[in-house]
Amino acid sequence: MTTAAADFEEGGFSMERKQGLQVGVIGLGSMGFGMAGSLLRAGHSVTGCDVHPEPARALAAAGGRAASKPAEAAAEADIVVVVVVNAAQTETVLFGPDGAAAAMKPGAVIIASATMAPDIARGLAARAAALGLLYLDAPISGGAAKAAQGELTIMASGSPEAFSRARPALDAMAAKVYELGDEAGVGAAFKVVNQLLAGVHIAAACEAVTFAKRLGLDLDKVYEVITGSAGNSWMFENRVPHILEGDYTPRSAVDIFTKDLGIVSDIGRAEKFPLPIAATALQMFLMTAAAGMGRDDDASVARLIAQITGLDLPKKAR
């Protein structure tokens, strides 16, 4: 039995679960795989597809089905959840060769979860509508652990019919579903604001911890004090343990924030709206990626600062 299959069994999944909806999940990375598991535990029939065959095989071992192409995952699906990296990948898996949209039955729902610019979300929704499909612009937040637990936050917008038909899947994947408007693009806009704050908070947390190191402070005690004080943030509390453990295994990679803060920057430029703090955070992530850490955990910004300033941060225990 694979580790993934064992995780599903530990989570209460049974091969004799009740039949629910047919759901395709396209993109079985750290977020998508957990979301697929949550859908399985809720009793839905899940077919997964990923560019790498291993997670689809793990999903099949846990009671789902594996598909080699998006169209195969979407065939006969009531709902297709797209959990890929960006807008370009979303467009490809939906409307490219062997794309999901052409294989879906009329009235089926696309739940698109990648962070993207609002105008792109509106364009994808229009293309889906032209094929008789419903579209939810539904970015996600919460990280891989929340995805696996079915406790994500989903910031969604779309028609009331799309929400109604997608509700069983949304309830399986999320602890909070915000219904933010009747048109695609609103959910995307909320997520962009969230990512501005998330990126700034990560960069600030990394700066604060390395500054504390330069001041000669005990970093474990810094974490204890700050998490009980007004300077705390969710990102400080979540990411600083990675620095303290010297473990930069990617839970969320640096490259995610070069992308997301890049979207923030693009929108700010188009709107002629100044975003100086977000711009500084973007440069910190870009420098970290340029230093060869783009695929490492986003707390690697602290490693970049340490390299520049000659600090020794904690090393991962062997």
Secondary structure, DSSP 8 states (H G I E B T S, - for coil): --HHHHHHHHTT--TT-----EEEEE--SHHHHHHHHHHHHTT-EEEEE-SSHHHHHHHHHTTSEEESSHHHHHTT-SEEEE--SSHHHHHHHHHSTT-HHHHS-TT-EEEE-S---HHHHHHHHHHHHHTT-EEEE--EESHHHHHHHT-EEEEEB--HHHHHHHHHHHHHHEEEEEE--SSTTHHHHHHHHHHHHHHHHHHHHHHHHHHHHHTT--HHHHHHHHHTSTT--HHHHHHHHHHHHT----SSBHHHHHHHHHHHHHHHHHHT---HHHHHHHHHHHHHIIIIITTSBGGGHHHHHHHHHT--------
